[in-house]
Amino acid sequence: MDTIKDYVQKNKERFLNELIDLLKIPSVSADSAYSQDVIDTANAVKLSLEKAGCDFVEICDTPGYPIVYGEKIIDPNLPTVLVYGHYDVQPPDPLELWTSPPFEPVIKKTELHPDGAIFARGACDDKGQMYMHVKALEYMVQTHNLPCNVKFMIEGEEEVGSSSLSWFVQRNQEKLKNDVILISDTGMISNTQPSITTGLRGLSYVEVEVTGPNRDLHSGLYGGAVANPINVLAKMIASLHDENNHITIPGFYDKVEELSDAERAEMAKAPFSLENYKKALNLNDIYGEKGYTTNERNSIRPTLDVNGIWGGYTGEGAKTVIASQAFAKISMRLVPNQDWQEITELFTKYFESIAPSGVTVKVKPHHGGQGYVTPIDSIGYQAAAKAYNESFGVQPIPVRSGGSIPIVALFEKELKSKTILMGFGLDSDAIHSPNEHFGVFNYLKGIETIPLFYKYFVELSK
């Protein structure tokens, strides 16, 4: 493994250029206008896996966007690592907030990335992190350092719920058989303090619709006499939290895992500056559920947030109208033991019950997934810890993430495998936001670190 740094430095420009080419393709899975681009990206990923050294690669059709499957089997008796990633990206909106076009990648230096960062939609989530694994395979194959078997499963619907992936996994359990699943779709504390994500929150995502009169009404003639759906929706949403920012849905907290004081104290050891946190977000103060720290609020506690709200006239100038309908999209981040389908039902029942008689309410579930916790005494976690320690020279800290990767729980259920989350992004990388980026250091460091995971996983498996 001594040659990995040399290999990365020698091929640095090519690695960056290849990723930039991949980032140029606008593979937005949520918007059908980009459907051909999503397909083109799948084909590009297939070609990259073939060039990296996979002996077999195929585009697997699904009810939705295809899954790219590849494998390099050197000995059936050796352990098998299954690498998961996704090639689809979030919509780039709002475009006017980008400092450079989202699908015209550029490398810029920043305070946190003095070596430069690649600015583009998907740079960190997840094309850049997924492509680290492709290049790590290339290194191991080219230098004859691949110590075990490897399989790749790269999907195109992660940003819209991964429904086709579930379909695919259930029908291909033998093909996907493995000893450990490796994913880089998370982050780490900093470039000097690596961390390994050991927990993910689940997700319930719904859309709500409030309907009042049968048409838009003149606010002078009808204002005060009929229910205004926008006013009603605002009140209903406001009532979903109490004065302590505690979610008011009956039964919502019944299965929430309460961590012990010792576990919370261990979490608190992770380096964190509240002042830097507020400064980075340009906030005067923090906000959240009473009784919990910022890092606890965004990782071990469930949440309910409005992700979008609309209705009535929003164009230039004034239009005095009472809208017939109002809408909102709401996401609930869930912790282990909370079942996303059960939470969706609880939300629906409660939201319908608090509607006044002057309106009708519809709740449309979109997608969701279960939370996940991986044990730190597993061989996979220990191998990842050794890999980070050797690559960074610092022991990684186990942390729980506030994000959701719903398919991780699915993998454990269907494939009976533990998942190791080796992320190399930073919280400041603006994933899902304008000006998403991924540090050049992080990208190359990931390529350096991943082969070490293979080395130690095989050694510890003996």
Residue pairs with C-beta under 8 A, 6 or more apart in sequence:
1 145
1 451
1 452
1 455
3 143
3 145
4 139
4 145
4 447
4 448
4 451
4 452
5 448
7 139
7 142
7 143
8 15
8 139
8 444
8 447
8 448
11 135
12 444
15 135
15 443
15 444
15 447
16 107
16 118
16 440
16 443
18 48
18 131
18 135
19 105
19 118
19 123
19 127
19 128
19 131
19 443
20 105
20 118
20 120
21 44
22 41
22 44
22 45
22 48
22 87
22 127
22 131
23 103
23 105
23 118
23 120
23 121
23 122
23 123
23 127
23 128
24 103
24 104
24 105
24 120
25 37
25 40
25 41
25 44
25 103
26 34
26 37
26 89
26 92
26 102
26 103
26 121
27 34
27 37
27 38
27 40
27 41
27 87
27 88
27 89
27 122
27 156
28 34
28 37
28 38
28 88
28 89
28 90
28 91
28 92
28 121
28 159
29 38
29 65
29 88
29 89
29 156
29 157
29 158
29 159
29 160
30 90
30 91
30 159
30 160
31 91
38 65
38 87
38 88
38 156
39 65
39 66
41 87
41 88
41 156
42 59
42 65
42 66
42 68
42 87
42 154
42 156
43 59
44 87
45 68
45 87
45 130
45 134
45 154
46 57
46 58
46 59
46 68
46 70
48 131
48 134
49 57
49 68
49 70
49 134
49 137
49 152
50 57
50 70
51 138
52 134
52 135
52 137
52 138
52 141
53 72
53 137
53 138
53 140
53 141
53 142
53 146
54 70
54 71
54 72
54 137
54 152
55 71
55 72
55 73
56 70
56 71
57 68
57 69
57 70
57 71
57 152
58 68
58 69
58 70
59 66
59 67
59 68
60 66
60 67
60 68
60 69
60 168
60 172
62 164
62 165
62 167
62 168
63 163
63 164
63 167
64 156
64 157
64 163
64 164
65 88
65 155
65 156
65 157
65 164
66 156
67 153
67 154
67 155
67 156
67 164
67 165
67 168
68 87
68 152
68 153
68 154
68 155
69 151
69 152
69 153
69 154
69 175
70 151
70 152
71 149
71 150
71 151
71 152
72 137
72 141
72 146
72 149
72 150
72 151
73 80
73 149
74 146
74 148
74 149
75 148
75 149
76 149
78 147
78 148
78 149
78 458
79 148
79 149
79 179
79 180
79 457
79 458
79 461
80 148
80 149
80 150
80 151
80 177
80 178
80 179
81 148
81 149
81 150
81 151
81 178
81 179
81 180
81 181
81 182
81 453
81 454
81 457
82 150
82 151
82 152
82 153
82 176
82 178
82 180
82 181
82 182
82 415
82 417
83 133
83 150
83 151
83 152
83 153
83 181
83 182
83 183
84 153
84 154
84 155
84 181
84 182
84 183
84 185
84 407
84 411
84 419
85 126
85 129
85 130
85 133
85 152
85 154
85 155
85 183
85 184
85 185
86 126
86 130
86 154
86 155
86 156
86 157
86 158
86 159
86 162
86 185
87 126
87 127
87 130
87 154
87 155
87 156
88 155
88 156
88 157
88 158
88 159
88 160
89 121
89 122
89 125
89 126
89 127
89 159
90 121
90 122
90 125
90 159
90 431
90 432
92 98
92 102
92 103
92 121
92 434
94 434
95 101
95 102
95 434
97 434
97 435
98 434
98 435
99 119
99 435
100 106
100 108
100 119
100 435
102 120
102 121
102 434
102 436
103 120
103 121
104 120
105 118
105 119
105 120
105 123
106 118
106 119
106 120
107 116
107 117
107 118
107 119
107 440
108 116
108 117
108 119
108 437
109 115
109 116
109 117
110 117
110 437
112 191
112 426
112 428
112 439
113 437
113 439
113 440
113 441
113 442
115 439
115 440
115 441
116 439
116 440
117 123
117 429
117 437
117 438
117 439
117 440
118 128
118 437
118 438
118 439
118 440
118 443
119 435
119 436
119 437
120 436
120 437
121 436
122 128
122 436
123 429
123 436
123 437
123 438
124 187
124 425
124 429
124 431
124 436
124 437
124 438
125 185
125 425
125 429
125 431
125 432
125 436
126 158
126 184
126 185
128 425
128 438
128 442
128 443
129 184
129 185
129 423
129 424
129 425
129 438
129 446
130 154
130 184
130 185
131 443
132 184
132 424
132 443
132 446
132 447
132 450
133 152
133 182
133 184
133 450
134 152
135 447
136 446
136 447
136 450
136 451
137 146
137 150
139 145
139 447
139 451
140 146
140 147
140 451
140 454
145 451
145 455
146 454
147 454
147 455
147 458
148 454
148 457
148 458
150 454
151 176
151 178
153 165
153 168
153 176
155 162
155 164
155 165
155 168
157 163
157 164
157 165
158 165
158 185
158 405
158 407
160 367
161 205
161 366
161 367
161 368
161 369
161 406
162 367
162 369
162 406
162 407
162 410
163 367
165 407
165 410
166 407
166 410
169 176
169 407
169 410
169 411
169 414
169 415
170 414
173 414
173 415
176 415
177 415
178 415
178 417
179 417
179 457
179 461
180 379
180 380
180 417
180 418
180 419
180 420
180 457
181 408
181 411
181 415
181 417
181 418
181 419
181 420
182 380
182 419
182 420
182 422
182 450
182 453
183 405
183 408
183 419
183 420
183 421
183 422
184 421
184 422
184 423
184 424
184 446
184 450
185 405
185 421
185 423
186 197
186 200
186 401
186 403
186 405
186 421
186 422
186 423
186 425
187 195
187 197
187 401
187 423
187 424
187 425
187 426
187 427
187 429
188 194
188 195
188 196
188 396
188 423
188 424
188 425
188 426
189 195
189 270
189 271
189 397
189 399
190 271
190 426
191 426
191 439
191 441
191 442
191 445
192 392
192 394
193 271
193 394
193 396
193 397
194 388
194 391
194 392
194 394
194 396
194 397
195 270
195 396
195 397
195 398
195 399
196 381
196 384
196 385
196 388
196 396
196 397
196 398
196 399
196 420
196 421
196 422
197 399
197 400
197 401
197 421
197 423
198 373
198 374
198 375
198 376
198 381
198 398
198 399
198 400
198 421
199 299
199 300
199 336
199 371
199 372
199 373
199 374
199 399
199 400
199 401
200 371
200 372
200 373
200 400
200 401
200 403
200 404
200 405
200 408
200 421
201 299
201 302
201 333
201 334
201 335
201 371
201 401
201 402
201 403
201 404
202 333
202 334
202 335
202 336
202 338
202 340
202 368
202 369
202 370
202 371
202 372
202 404
202 406
202 409
203 331
203 332
203 333
203 334
203 340
203 367
203 368
203 369
203 404
203 406
204 331
204 332
204 334
204 340
204 341
204 343
204 344
204 347
204 365
204 368
205 307
205 329
205 330
205 331
205 332
205 365
205 366
205 367
205 368
206 329
206 330
206 331
206 332
206 344
206 347
206 348
206 363
206 364
206 365
206 366
207 327
207 328
207 329
207 330
207 363
207 364
207 366
208 233
208 327
208 328
208 329
208 330
208 351
208 361
208 362
208 363
208 364
209 325
209 326
209 327
209 361
209 362
209 363
209 364
210 229
210 232
210 233
210 236
210 325
210 326
210 327
210 355
210 359
210 360
210 361
211 229
211 324
211 325
211 359
211 360
211 361
211 362
212 226
212 227
212 228
212 229
212 232
212 322
212 323
212 324
212 325
212 358
212 359
213 222
213 226
213 322
213 324
214 324
215 324
216 312
216 321
216 322
216 323
216 324
217 226
217 321
217 322
217 324
218 320
218 321
218 322
219 320
219 321
219 322
220 320
222 322
223 322
226 322
226 358
227 356
227 358
227 359
228 322
228 323
229 311
229 322
229 323
229 324
229 325
229 326
229 359
230 311
230 312
230 323
230 326
232 326
232 355
232 356
232 358
232 359
233 309
233 311
233 326
233 327
233 328
236 351
236 354
236 355
236 361
237 306
237 309
237 328
237 330
239 248
239 354
240 247
240 248
240 249
240 304
241 247
241 248
241 304
242 248
244 289
244 290
244 291
245 287
245 288
245 289
245 290
246 289
246 290
247 253
247 302
247 303
247 304
248 350
249 304
249 346
249 347
249 350
250 346
250 350
251 346
252 302
252 343
252 346
253 302
255 337
255 338
255 339
256 301
256 302
256 335
256 337
256 338
257 300
257 335
257 336
257 337
259 267
259 300
264 296
264 300
267 295
267 296
267 299
267 300
267 399
267 400
268 293
268 295
269 397
270 295
270 397
270 399
272 294
272 295
274 286
274 294
277 283
277 286
277 294
278 284
278 285
278 286
280 428
286 294
288 294
288 297
289 297
289 301
292 300
292 301
297 303
298 402
299 399
299 400
299 401
299 402
300 335
300 400
301 335
302 332
302 333
302 334
302 335
302 338
303 332
303 333
303 402
304 330
304 331
304 332
305 330
305 331
305 332
305 333
306 328
306 329
306 330
307 329
307 330
307 331
308 327
308 328
308 329
309 326
309 327
309 328
309 329
310 326
310 327
310 328
311 323
311 325
311 326
311 327
312 321
312 322
312 323
312 326
313 319
313 321
313 323
329 366
330 347
332 343
332 347
333 402
333 404
334 340
334 343
334 370
334 371
335 371
336 370
336 371
336 372
336 373
337 371
338 371
339 370
340 368
340 369
340 370
340 406
341 368
343 368
344 365
344 368
347 363
348 363
348 365
351 361
351 363
352 361
352 363
355 361
367 406
368 406
369 404
369 405
369 406
369 407
369 409
369 410
370 406
370 409
370 410
371 404
371 409
372 405
372 408
372 409
372 412
372 419
373 400
374 380
374 381
374 418
374 419
374 420
374 421
375 381
375 418
376 398
378 418
378 420
379 457
379 460
379 461
380 418
380 419
380 420
380 457
381 398
381 420
382 456
382 460
383 420
383 453
383 456
383 457
383 459
383 460
384 396
384 420
384 422
384 453
385 395
385 396
386 452
386 456
387 422
387 449
387 450
387 452
387 453
387 455
387 456
388 394
388 395
388 396
388 422
388 449
389 395
389 396
390 452
391 445
391 448
391 449
391 452
392 445
392 449
401 421
405 421
408 419
408 421
411 417
411 419
412 418
412 419
420 453
422 446
422 449
422 450
422 453
424 442
424 443
424 445
424 446
424 449
425 431
425 438
425 442
426 439
426 442
429 436
429 437
429 438
429 439
430 436
430 437
